[in-house]
Amino acid sequence: MTAALGEGKKGDRTQSLAAIRDALGARSIVLIGLMGAGKTAVGRRLANRLDINFVDADSEIEEAAGQTISEIFAEHGEPYFRAGERRVIARLLETGPQVLATGGGAYMNADTRAAIKRNGISIWLRADLPVLLRRVQRRDHRPLLADGDPQVVMRTLMDERYPIYAEADITVESRDVPHDLIVTAVVDALAEALGRKQRPADQAEPSKVR
């Protein structure tokens, strides 16, 4: 018997995960959010918990180009990178089910948003500025942070991108807690969202999962 998607307590967790996989079908779970939101770390753990593949779009772009993202930005510029990013994500979305972590700017492209809508369920890992700054300052490979004050750059990106990220199917707060707690929040949100989509229209709840 198929488990109800809302089941998530101890004894029902395995059945709930199986129900999420069944409801996904061939779709991808697509993680969006700013750099430092935890898309890769959470995505790997989420894929492991759901027993499906994890794919990092940035790694796929680098493999296709034979260059790092920093090198692509430096040699060809951001518009060239974004065009390649759009093509790679469109290709990856044909290979679900999977957990797909995308770069911070990917969801800003209207064609990419439409492709994700058709072939996936989008999850915005939303984080506040102090959390993002603590995370991104641990690493120095971010092309958009190569010049300028990281706090100013991140605030500008938040102002530009958060209204678009808010179009995602699900929003989960990315906080300074163990990643497994964020994964659990994502799993619970997926169970609720996918269960709501399977209900008759007159029983569906219109609000997004938070």
N, CA, C and O of each residue as an XYZ file, in Angstrom:
840
protein
N       0.850     -1.195      0.000
C       0.000      0.000      0.000
C       0.883      1.241      0.000
O       1.872      1.288      0.732
N       0.551      2.238     -0.797
C       1.346      3.448     -0.870
C       1.145      4.292      0.367
O       0.017      4.491      0.818
N       2.264      4.801      0.927
C       2.177      5.614      2.142
C       1.629      6.981      1.818
O       1.844      7.515      0.730
N       0.917      7.540      2.777
C       0.455      8.919      2.615
C       1.655      9.837      2.655
O       2.568      9.638      3.456
N       1.660     10.856      1.782
C       2.826     11.727      1.687
C       3.054     12.528      2.954
O       4.190     12.920      3.218
N       2.055     12.782      3.728
C       2.242     13.572      4.929
C       2.857     12.801      6.068
O       3.266     13.411      7.056
N       2.944     11.476      5.978
C       3.499     10.702      7.065
C       4.986     10.969      7.180
O       5.712     10.889      6.190
N       5.448     11.289      8.395
C       6.857     11.582      8.535
C       7.372     11.245      9.907
O       8.522     11.562     10.210
N       6.577     10.614     10.761
C       7.028     10.245     12.084
C       7.949      9.037     11.980
O       8.128      8.460     10.907
N       8.522      8.673     13.108
C       9.600      7.680     13.118
C       9.270      6.425     12.330
O       9.993      6.071     11.398
N       8.181      5.745     12.693
C       7.879      4.472     12.064
C       7.479      4.579     10.616
O       7.537      3.591      9.884
N       7.064      5.784     10.178
C       6.563      5.958      8.812
C       7.574      6.642      7.895
O       7.294      6.864      6.717
N       8.769      6.983      8.443
C       9.714      7.783      7.646
C      10.103      7.093      6.343
O      10.127      7.736      5.293
N      10.406      5.803      6.390
C      10.813      5.106      5.173
C       9.698      5.102      4.143
O       9.940      5.326      2.957
N       8.462      4.845      4.598
C       7.335      4.855      3.671
C       7.102      6.254      3.110
O       6.741      6.406      1.943
N       7.308      7.273      3.939
C       7.119      8.645      3.474
C       8.133      9.004      2.397
O       7.788      9.659      1.414
N       9.383      8.580      2.575
C      10.408      8.847      1.569
C      10.076      8.134      0.264
O      10.253      8.694     -0.818
N       9.597      6.905      0.368
C       9.201      6.169     -0.834
C       8.040      6.857     -1.534
O       7.981      6.898     -2.763
N       7.117      7.399     -0.744
C       5.976      8.089     -1.331
C       6.405      9.351     -2.061
O       5.854      9.685     -3.110
N       7.399     10.060     -1.502
C       7.931     11.247     -2.183
C       8.544     10.850     -3.516
O       8.297     11.503     -4.530
N       9.340      9.786     -3.526
C       9.945      9.326     -4.786
C       8.873      8.962     -5.802
O       8.990      9.298     -6.980
N       7.832      8.278     -5.348
C       6.754      7.903     -6.269
C       6.067      9.138     -6.849
O       5.764      9.187     -8.041
N       5.826     10.128     -6.001
C       5.142     11.342     -6.453
C       6.001     12.169     -7.400
O       5.480     12.857     -8.278
N       7.320     12.099     -7.219
C       8.222     12.837     -8.107
C       8.163     12.308     -9.534
O       8.200     13.081    -10.492
N       8.070     10.987     -9.671
C       8.154     10.403    -10.997
C       9.515     10.686    -11.607
O      10.543     10.372    -11.006
N       9.532     11.275    -12.795
C      10.786     11.584    -13.484
C      11.247     13.017    -13.244
O      12.210     13.474    -13.858
N      10.565     13.720    -12.359
C      10.928     15.116    -12.101
C      12.165     15.223    -11.212
O      12.529     14.278    -10.513
N      12.796     16.380    -11.252
C      13.947     16.677    -10.405
C      13.536     17.585     -9.250
O      12.632     18.411     -9.381
N      14.211     17.417     -8.124
C      14.121     18.380     -7.029
C      15.232     19.391     -7.271
O      16.408     19.032     -7.229
N      14.882     20.639     -7.522
C      15.854     21.651     -7.929
C      16.049     22.646     -6.792
O      15.117     23.349     -6.402
N      17.265     22.699     -6.269
C      17.592     23.613     -5.179
C      18.100     24.928     -5.746
O      19.018     24.953     -6.565
N      17.491     26.020     -5.301
C      17.910     27.345     -5.740
C      18.250     28.182     -4.510
O      17.893     27.831     -3.385
N      18.940     29.284     -4.740
C      19.310     30.168     -3.640
C      20.656     30.809     -3.892
O      21.375     30.418     -4.812
N      20.997     31.791     -3.079
C      22.262     32.494     -3.225
C      23.440     31.599     -2.860
O      23.278     30.573     -2.199
N      24.623     32.005     -3.300
C      25.847     31.337     -2.868
C      25.894     31.347     -1.335
O      25.603     32.359     -0.698
N      26.261     30.215     -0.769
C      26.301     30.120      0.680
C      25.015     29.627      1.308
O      24.953     29.450      2.525
N      23.986     29.401      0.506
C      22.706     28.942      1.056
C      22.751     27.478      1.469
O      21.894     27.020      2.223
N      23.751     26.737      0.977
C      23.877     25.332      1.353
C      23.321     24.362      0.340
O      23.012     23.222      0.685
N      23.184     24.785     -0.907
C      22.534     23.937     -1.909
C      23.280     22.621     -2.124
O      22.654     21.567     -2.229
N      24.600     22.673     -2.190
C      25.365     21.451     -2.427
C      25.375     20.555     -1.201
O      25.120     19.355     -1.308
N      25.665     21.121     -0.042
C      25.734     20.312      1.185
C      24.386     19.692      1.519
O      24.307     18.507      1.844
N      23.329     20.489      1.439
C      21.992     19.967      1.715
C      21.564     19.012      0.600
O      20.954     17.975      0.859
N      21.887     19.369     -0.629
C      21.473     18.545     -1.759
C      22.041     17.142     -1.713
O      21.328     16.175     -1.980
N      23.315     17.018     -1.378
C      23.922     15.685     -1.292
C      23.218     14.844     -0.237
O      22.918     13.674     -0.474
N      22.956     15.427      0.916
C      22.313     14.689      1.998
C      20.857     14.358      1.663
O      20.359     13.288      2.012
N      20.185     15.281      0.985
C      18.805     15.040      0.586
C      18.731     13.883     -0.410
O      17.877     13.004     -0.288
N      19.627     13.889     -1.394
C      19.646     12.811     -2.379
C      19.927     11.478     -1.713
O      19.319     10.466     -2.062
N      20.839     11.469     -0.763
C      21.156     10.239     -0.052
C      19.948      9.734      0.729
O      19.680      8.532      0.760
N      19.219     10.655      1.361
C      18.068     10.240      2.149
C      16.952      9.701      1.253
O      16.258      8.752      1.618
N      16.787     10.310      0.084
C      15.741      9.864     -0.837
C      16.185      8.719     -1.736
O      15.374      8.132     -2.453
N      17.484      8.404     -1.693
C      18.065      7.343     -2.520
C      17.880      7.631     -4.007
O      17.475      6.761     -4.779
N      18.187      8.873     -4.393
C      18.211      9.254     -5.804
C      19.532      9.978     -6.064
O      20.260     10.294     -5.123
N      19.840     10.238     -7.317
C      21.106     10.862     -7.680
C      21.162     12.329     -7.254
O      20.145     13.018     -7.180
N      22.379     12.777     -6.980
C      22.643     14.198     -6.761
C      23.487     14.711     -7.914
O      24.455     14.067     -8.319
N      23.122     15.868     -8.441
C      23.870     16.496     -9.532
C      24.091     17.958     -9.191
O      23.157     18.654     -8.791
N      25.309     18.422     -9.344
C      25.644     19.829     -9.126
C      25.802     20.495    -10.488
O      26.692     20.133    -11.257
N      24.953     21.454    -10.786
C      24.968     22.086    -12.111
C      26.297     22.773    -12.396
O      26.797     22.715    -13.519
N      26.875     23.425    -11.386
C      28.152     24.115    -11.607
C      29.249     23.127    -12.004
O      30.055     23.421    -12.887
N      29.286     21.966    -11.364
C      30.283     20.949    -11.718
C      30.071     20.454    -13.141
O      31.030     20.218    -13.876
N      28.797     20.298    -13.525
C      28.493     19.855    -14.889
C      28.911     20.905    -15.909
O      29.396     20.569    -16.989
N      28.722     22.168    -15.566
C      29.137     23.255    -16.469
C      30.647     23.242    -16.643
O      31.151     23.379    -17.757
N      31.366     23.077    -15.539
C      32.831     23.051    -15.609
C      33.324     21.873    -16.446
O      34.266     22.005    -17.227
N      32.678     20.727    -16.275
C      33.077     19.554    -17.056
C      32.811     19.773    -18.539
O      33.638     19.420    -19.379
N      31.651     20.359    -18.863
C      31.318     20.599    -20.268
C      32.262     21.604    -20.911
O      32.612     21.480    -22.084
N      32.675     22.606    -20.127
C      33.521     23.678    -20.673
C      35.006     23.347    -20.602
O      35.809     23.928    -21.333
N      35.375     22.417    -19.725
C      36.788     22.143    -19.530
C      37.501     23.266    -18.801
O      38.722     23.393    -18.889
N      36.740     24.084    -18.079
C      37.285     25.207    -17.320
C      36.508     25.337    -16.016
O      35.376     24.866    -15.902
N      37.135     25.986    -15.034
C      36.399     26.311    -13.824
C      35.469     27.486    -14.113
O      35.637     28.204    -15.098
N      34.498     27.663    -13.246
C      33.571     28.783    -13.427
C      34.319     30.108    -13.352
O      34.022     31.029    -14.113
N      35.281     30.215    -12.449
C      36.083     31.452    -12.364
C      36.803     31.722    -13.674
O      36.880     32.867    -14.121
N      37.334     30.666    -14.294
C      38.023     30.835    -15.568
C      37.059     31.228    -16.677
O      37.397     32.045    -17.533
N      35.864     30.653    -16.668
C      34.869     31.013    -17.682
C      34.501     32.486    -17.544
O      34.448     33.207    -18.541
N      34.246     32.939    -16.316
C      33.927     34.350    -16.077
C      35.062     35.244    -16.558
O      34.824     36.243    -17.236
N      36.300     34.886    -16.207
C      37.445     35.739    -16.532
C      37.711     35.798    -18.029
O      38.042     36.856    -18.563
N      37.569     34.664    -18.706
C      37.918     34.602    -20.130
C      36.781     35.036    -21.046
O      37.020     35.668    -22.075
N      35.534     34.698    -20.676
C      34.414     34.919    -21.586
C      33.365     35.895    -21.065
O      32.585     36.431    -21.853
N      33.328     36.137    -19.762
C      32.337     37.051    -19.199
C      31.089     36.339    -18.710
O      30.854     35.174    -19.032
N      30.293     37.055    -17.926
C      29.109     36.449    -17.323
C      28.039     36.067    -18.346
O      27.462     34.987    -18.213
N      27.734     36.893    -19.370
C      26.686     36.487    -20.325
C      26.980     35.143    -20.994
O      26.077     34.329    -21.187
N      28.236     34.918    -21.343
C      28.630     33.640    -21.953
C      28.384     32.497    -20.973
O      27.851     31.451    -21.343
N      28.781     32.710    -19.715
C      28.562     31.684    -18.699
C      27.079     31.387    -18.522
O      26.683     30.224    -18.441
N      26.257     32.432    -18.463
C      24.827     32.232    -18.231
C      24.170     31.459    -19.373
O      23.274     30.646    -19.143
N      24.617     31.713    -20.600
C      24.059     30.984    -21.739
C      24.387     29.500    -21.633
O      23.534     28.646    -21.876
N      25.632     29.202    -21.269
C      26.012     27.803    -21.093
C      25.292     27.162    -19.927
O      24.901     25.998    -19.997
N      25.117     27.913    -18.858
C      24.395     27.420    -17.686
C      22.969     27.033    -18.062
O      22.479     25.981    -17.651
N      22.310     27.875    -18.836
C      20.933     27.590    -19.249
C      20.865     26.293    -20.042
O      19.969     25.479    -19.820
N      21.796     26.093    -20.958
C      21.786     24.878    -21.791
C      22.043     23.635    -20.945
O      21.377     22.614    -21.111
N      23.001     23.729    -20.051
C      23.345     22.566    -19.233
C      22.180     22.180    -18.325
O      21.861     20.997    -18.204
N      21.543     23.160    -17.687
C      20.430     22.856    -16.790
C      19.257     22.267    -17.569
O      18.602     21.340    -17.093
N      18.991     22.794    -18.751
C      17.912     22.237    -19.583
C      18.182     20.765    -19.885
O      17.267     19.942    -19.852
N      19.434     20.439    -20.176
C      19.793     19.042    -20.448
C      19.636     18.185    -19.190
O      19.095     17.081    -19.250
N      20.109     18.694    -18.060
C      20.053     17.917    -16.822
C      18.611     17.637    -16.403
O      18.317     16.580    -15.844
N      17.728     18.570    -16.669
C      16.335     18.400    -16.261
C      15.633     17.276    -17.018
O      14.532     16.871    -16.647
N      16.258     16.777    -18.064
C      15.683     15.657    -18.814
C      16.080     14.313    -18.223
O      15.671     13.270    -18.733
N      16.877     14.323    -17.147
C      17.455     13.067    -16.648
C      17.007     12.735    -15.231
O      17.693     11.978    -14.544
N      15.880     13.275    -14.768
C      15.403     12.984    -13.426
C      14.882     11.560    -13.303
O      14.768     10.846    -14.299
N      14.561     11.144    -12.062
C      14.545     11.966    -10.857
C      15.951     12.145    -10.282
O      16.807     11.271    -10.419
N      16.169     13.281     -9.642
C      17.460     13.598     -9.069
C      17.284     14.820     -8.177
O      16.261     15.502     -8.235
N      18.276     15.085     -7.362
C      18.371     16.362     -6.678
C      19.391     17.181     -7.450
O      20.540     16.765     -7.603
N      18.981     18.333     -7.934
C      19.828     19.185     -8.769
C      20.100     20.495     -8.051
O      19.180     21.276     -7.811
N      21.355     20.739     -7.708
C      21.759     22.009     -7.100
C      22.187     22.963     -8.199
O      23.023     22.615     -9.033
N      21.623     24.165     -8.208
C      21.924     25.141     -9.256
C      22.724     26.310     -8.698
O      22.720     26.559     -7.492
N      23.403     27.016     -9.578
C      24.125     28.218     -9.186
C      23.155     29.332     -8.815
O      21.980     29.300     -9.181
N      23.665     30.312     -8.085
C      22.808     31.366     -7.561
C      22.060     32.171     -8.602
O      20.967     32.667     -8.331
N      22.636     32.312     -9.799
C      21.988     33.116    -10.819
C      21.119     32.342    -11.789
O      20.442     32.938    -12.627
N      21.129     31.014    -11.685
C      20.443     30.192    -12.683
C      18.953     30.473    -12.743
O      18.388     30.587    -13.831
N      18.307     30.586    -11.588
C      16.853     30.736    -11.539
C      16.400     32.106    -12.032
O      15.209     32.319    -12.256
N      17.329     33.029    -12.201
C      16.976     34.357    -12.692
C      16.628     34.344    -14.178
O      16.010     35.282    -14.680
N      17.020     33.290    -14.877
C      16.721     33.178    -16.305
C      15.306     32.648    -16.494
O      14.965     31.591    -15.963
N      14.484     33.368    -17.243
C      13.077     32.995    -17.414
C      12.921     31.633    -18.079
O      12.027     30.868    -17.718
N      13.785     31.319    -19.054
C      13.702     30.019    -19.717
C      14.026     28.892    -18.745
O      13.397     27.835    -18.772
N      15.013     29.130    -17.885
C      15.376     28.116    -16.898
C      14.254     27.931    -15.884
O      13.952     26.801    -15.500
N      13.637     29.017    -15.450
C      12.513     28.887    -14.517
C      11.386     28.071    -15.141
O      10.783     27.228    -14.477
N      11.105     28.321    -16.412
C      10.038     27.585    -17.090
C      10.391     26.109    -17.221
O       9.530     25.247    -17.046
N      11.652     25.814    -17.529
C      12.079     24.419    -17.658
C      11.982     23.700    -16.315
O      11.577     22.539    -16.256
N      12.354     24.390    -15.237
C      12.249     23.797    -13.901
C      10.782     23.552    -13.559
O      10.445     22.531    -12.961
N       9.925     24.472    -13.929
C       8.493     24.315    -13.664
C       7.942     23.081    -14.380
O       7.114     22.354    -13.830
N       8.401     22.855    -15.594
C       7.914     21.714    -16.374
C       8.452     20.388    -15.859
O       7.735     19.388    -15.832
N       9.704     20.384    -15.455
C      10.391     19.119    -15.201
C      10.864     18.926    -13.766
O      11.624     17.998    -13.485
N      10.428     19.784    -12.860
C      10.918     19.650    -11.500
C      10.030     20.318    -10.478
O       8.971     20.863    -10.790
N      10.498     20.256     -9.244
C       9.886     20.993     -8.151
C      11.000     21.822     -7.520
O      12.027     21.280     -7.111
N      10.801     23.115     -7.441
C      11.861     24.019     -7.011
C      11.783     24.278     -5.518
O      10.699     24.449     -4.960
N      12.955     24.305     -4.872
C      13.055     24.574     -3.442
C      14.070     25.686     -3.234
O      15.245     25.546     -3.574
N      13.603     26.784     -2.675
C      14.484     27.900     -2.355
C      15.026     27.704     -0.940
O      14.264     27.675      0.026
N      16.345     27.571     -0.829
C      16.997     27.569      0.470
C      17.297     29.029      0.806
O      18.280     29.605      0.340
N      16.440     29.597      1.610
C      16.530     31.016      1.920
C      17.375     31.222      3.171
O      17.164     30.559      4.187
N      18.328     32.140      3.093
C      19.198     32.427      4.238
C      19.322     33.926      4.431
O      19.278     34.689      3.466
N      19.478     34.345      5.671
C      19.680     35.752      5.982
C      21.125     36.153      5.690
O      22.011     35.304      5.583
N      21.344     37.447      5.563
C      22.659     37.967      5.171
C      23.788     37.519      6.097
O      24.815     37.069      5.590
N      23.661     37.614      7.428
C      24.781     37.193      8.285
C      25.175     35.735      8.068
O      26.359     35.397      8.088
N      24.189     34.880      7.863
C      24.481     33.464      7.611
C      25.242     33.303      6.305
O      26.238     32.581      6.247
N      24.783     33.965      5.267
C      25.439     33.862      3.964
C      26.867     34.377      4.027
O      27.779     33.753      3.485
N      27.065     35.505      4.683
C      28.409     36.091      4.751
C      29.376     35.174      5.481
O      30.514     35.000      5.044
N      28.940     34.588      6.584
C      29.830     33.675      7.310
C      30.253     32.512      6.426
O      31.395     32.058      6.499
N      29.350     32.033      5.600
C      29.658     30.880      4.765
C      30.524     31.227      3.564
O      31.488     30.519      3.273
N      30.193     32.313      2.859
C      30.944     32.615      1.636
C      32.344     33.112      1.943
O      33.240     32.959      1.113
N      32.559     33.703      3.113
C      33.884     34.225      3.437
C      34.864     33.123      3.807
O      36.052     33.388      3.987
N      34.383     31.890      3.923
C      35.280     30.763      4.172
C      35.966     30.308      2.893
O      36.950     29.569      2.942
N      35.446     30.752      1.736
C      35.983     30.299      0.459
C      36.228     31.502     -0.434
O      35.563     32.528     -0.293
N      37.188     31.380     -1.361
C      37.579     32.549     -2.153
C      37.432     32.337     -3.655
O      38.101     33.010     -4.440
N      36.556     31.400     -4.072
C      36.458     31.086     -5.497
C      35.205     31.672     -6.139
O      34.865     31.302     -7.263
N      34.513     32.574     -5.453
C      33.255     33.097     -5.984
C      33.520     34.255     -6.940
O      33.973     35.312     -6.499
N      33.249     34.090     -8.248
C      33.556     35.163     -9.194
C      32.850     36.476     -8.876
O      33.437     37.545     -9.044
N      31.605     36.413     -8.422
C      30.863     37.640     -8.161
C      31.372     38.384     -6.931
O      31.024     39.544     -6.711
N      32.204     37.703     -6.123
C      32.765     38.356     -4.937
C      34.221     38.751     -5.142
O      34.892     39.194     -4.210
N      34.710     38.586     -6.386
C      36.122     38.865     -6.654
C      36.463     40.327     -6.446
O      37.582     40.650     -6.050
N      35.526     41.206     -6.704
C      35.755     42.642     -6.545
C      34.655     43.229     -5.671
O      33.485     42.868     -5.801
N      35.035     44.121     -4.795
C      34.043     44.813     -3.988
C      33.867     44.199     -2.610
O      34.405     43.134     -2.306
N      33.111     44.892     -1.796
C      32.819     44.474     -0.433
C      31.809     43.329     -0.472
O      30.711     43.512     -0.997
N      32.147     42.147      0.070
C      31.213     41.024      0.024
C      29.842     41.344      0.606
O      28.827     40.866      0.098
N      29.803     42.148      1.666
C      28.512     42.466      2.272
C      27.656     43.283      1.323
O      26.453     43.049      1.212
N      28.268     44.243      0.636
C      27.526     45.073     -0.316
C      27.060     44.223     -1.497
O      25.917     44.332     -1.940
N      27.964     43.372     -2.003
C      27.613     42.519     -3.138
C      26.467     41.586     -2.778
O      25.510     41.445     -3.540
N      26.567     40.945     -1.609
C      25.531     40.001     -1.208
C      24.194     40.694     -0.981
O      23.150     40.166     -1.364
N      24.214     41.860     -0.369
C      22.971     42.599     -0.152
C      22.335     42.969     -1.486
O      21.120     42.863     -1.647
N      23.155     43.402     -2.445
C      22.634     43.746     -3.770
C      22.012     42.528     -4.444
O      20.936     42.618     -5.034
N      22.694     41.389     -4.351
C      22.163     40.163     -4.946
C      20.855     39.752     -4.276
O      19.925     39.310     -4.951
N      20.778     39.893     -2.968
C      19.539     39.562     -2.262
C      18.392     40.435     -2.757
O      17.294     39.941     -3.012
N      18.649     41.733     -2.891
C      17.605     42.651     -3.350
C      17.133     42.300     -4.758
O      15.945     42.405     -5.067
N      18.068     41.886     -5.607
C      17.726     41.568     -6.993
C      17.046     40.206     -7.132
O      16.106     40.044     -7.911
N      17.528     39.247     -6.378
C      17.140     37.860     -6.641
C      16.032     37.322     -5.744
O      15.259     36.465     -6.173
N      15.940     37.803     -4.514
C      14.963     37.210     -3.610
C      13.526     37.316     -4.120
O      12.758     36.370     -3.945
N      13.133     38.429     -4.745
C      11.761     38.455     -5.287
C      11.507     37.383     -6.349
O      10.385     36.892     -6.473
N      12.537     37.019     -7.113
C      12.396     35.972     -8.122
C      12.459     34.590     -7.471
O      11.677     33.704     -7.816
N      13.377     34.408     -6.542
C      13.442     33.134     -5.815
C      12.105     32.804     -5.151
O      11.747     31.635     -5.002
N      11.378     33.836     -4.758
C      10.100     33.625     -4.058
C       9.063     32.941     -4.929
O       8.022     32.521     -4.423
N       9.317     32.818     -6.230
C       8.411     32.091     -7.119
C       8.564     30.577     -6.990
O       7.774     29.828     -7.565
N       9.569     30.118     -6.241
C       9.811     28.682     -6.090
C       8.609     27.985     -5.475
O       7.806     28.608     -4.781
N       8.493     26.698     -5.732
C       7.375     25.919     -5.204
C       7.413     25.821     -3.678
O       6.370     25.807     -3.024
N       8.615     25.754     -3.122
C       8.809     25.554     -1.691
C       9.913     26.475     -1.211
O      10.898     26.691     -1.918
N       9.757     27.017     -0.022
C      10.814     27.791      0.615
C      11.152     27.153      1.954
O      10.267     26.884      2.767
N      12.442     26.915      2.176
C      12.922     26.371      3.450
C      14.033     27.279      3.960
O      14.940     27.632      3.206
N      13.970     27.656      5.216
C      14.986     28.521      5.802
C      16.279     27.735      6.008
O      16.280     26.666      6.619
N      17.374     28.280      5.491
C      18.697     27.695      5.690
C      19.363     28.428      6.845
O      19.738     29.594      6.726
N      19.502     27.728      7.960
C      20.005     28.353      9.191
C      21.329     27.711      9.598
O      21.752     26.710      9.020
N      21.971     28.302     10.596
C      23.214     27.734     11.116
C      22.899     26.613     12.094
O      23.084     26.749     13.304
N      22.427     25.519     11.553
C      22.141     24.303     12.311
C      22.732     23.150     11.508
O      23.087     23.346     10.346
N      22.852     21.955     12.082
C      23.359     20.824     11.293
C      22.557     20.623     10.012
O      21.336     20.772      9.993
N      23.271     20.285      8.948
C      22.620     20.149      7.641
C      21.487     19.138      7.657
O      20.498     19.303      6.943
N      21.621     18.094      8.463
C      20.573     17.075      8.492
C      19.241     17.645      8.966
O      18.183     17.156      8.568
N      19.280     18.676      9.814
C      18.031     19.303     10.248
C      17.371     20.050      9.097
O      16.146     20.056      8.976
N      18.181     20.676      8.255
C      17.638     21.355      7.077
C      17.063     20.314      6.114
O      16.001     20.523      5.528
N      17.763     19.201      5.957
C      17.264     18.140      5.074
C      15.912     17.640      5.561
O      15.000     17.434      4.759
N      15.775     17.445      6.865
C      14.493     16.999      7.405
C      13.392     18.010      7.103
O      12.275     17.628      6.755
N      13.702     19.290      7.233
C      12.718     20.327      6.913
C      12.340     20.275      5.440
O      11.174     20.468      5.092
N      13.317     20.017      4.569
C      13.035     19.910      3.134
C      12.153     18.695      2.848
O      11.198     18.784      2.077
N      12.473     17.571      3.466
C      11.681     16.351      3.256
C      10.240     16.575      3.696
O       9.306     16.198      2.987
N      10.055     17.189      4.865
C       8.697     17.444      5.351
C       7.945     18.391      4.412
O       6.755     18.205      4.156
N       8.649     19.409      3.903
C       8.011     20.350      2.981
C       7.646     19.670      1.666
O       6.589     19.936      1.094
N       8.523     18.795      1.191
C       8.226     18.050     -0.034
C       7.004     17.168      0.150
O       6.136     17.114     -0.721
N       6.932     16.472      1.289
C       5.787     15.596      1.546
C       4.491     16.390      1.529
O       3.490     15.947      0.966
N       4.513     17.568      2.148
C       3.305     18.392      2.178
C       2.953     18.918      0.794
O       1.797     18.857      0.375
N       3.962     19.439      0.081
C       3.700     20.041     -1.229
C       3.246     19.007     -2.248
O       2.296     19.249     -2.992
N       3.909     17.861     -2.292
C       3.530     16.833     -3.258
C       2.197     16.211     -2.900
O       1.419     15.853     -3.784
N       1.927     16.079     -1.620
C       0.631     15.575     -1.203
C      -0.491     16.510     -1.567
O      -1.574     16.073     -1.958
N      -0.232     17.820     -1.438
C      -1.251     18.806     -1.786
C      -1.554     18.769     -3.275
O      -2.705     18.927     -3.682
N      -0.523     18.558     -4.092
C      -0.741     18.510     -5.540
C      -1.542     17.284     -5.954
O      -2.215     17.294     -6.984
N      -1.467     16.230     -5.150
C      -2.201     15.022     -5.495
C      -3.657     15.071     -5.044
O      -4.463     14.261     -5.500
N      -4.017     16.013     -4.147
C      -5.402     16.103     -3.685
C      -6.288     16.710     -4.762
O      -5.782     17.383     -5.660
N      -7.595     16.491     -4.699
C      -8.515     17.178     -5.603
C      -8.355     18.685     -5.471
O      -8.013     19.189     -4.402
N      -8.602     19.396     -6.556
C      -8.366     20.841     -6.572
C      -9.119     21.561     -5.465
O      -8.605     22.529     -4.904
N     -10.337     21.107     -5.134
C     -11.110     21.822     -4.145
C     -10.619     21.563     -2.714
O     -11.082     22.198     -1.766
N      -9.666     20.611     -2.572
C      -9.106     20.337     -1.259
C      -7.695     20.866     -1.119
O      -7.146     20.862     -0.017
N      -7.096     21.321     -2.204
C      -5.711     21.774     -2.175
C      -5.582     23.078     -1.396
O      -6.459     23.941     -1.424
N      -4.460     23.184     -0.707
C      -4.164     24.415      0.010
C      -3.344     25.325     -0.904
O      -2.363     24.876     -1.495
N      -3.729     26.589     -1.028
C      -3.072     27.458     -1.997
C      -1.717     27.992     -1.546
O      -0.915     28.387     -2.393
N      -1.435     28.018     -0.267
C      -0.229     28.685      0.203
C       0.998     27.819     -0.026
O       0.913     26.591     -0.061
N       2.148     28.480     -0.183
C       3.405     27.777     -0.332
C       3.854     27.230      1.013
O       3.444     27.707      2.071
N       4.718     26.207      0.942
C       5.279     25.647      2.158
C       6.387     26.570      2.641
O       7.211     27.032      1.852
N       6.399     26.828      3.916
C       7.437     27.666      4.509
C       8.153     26.904      5.609
O       9.068     27.439      6.235
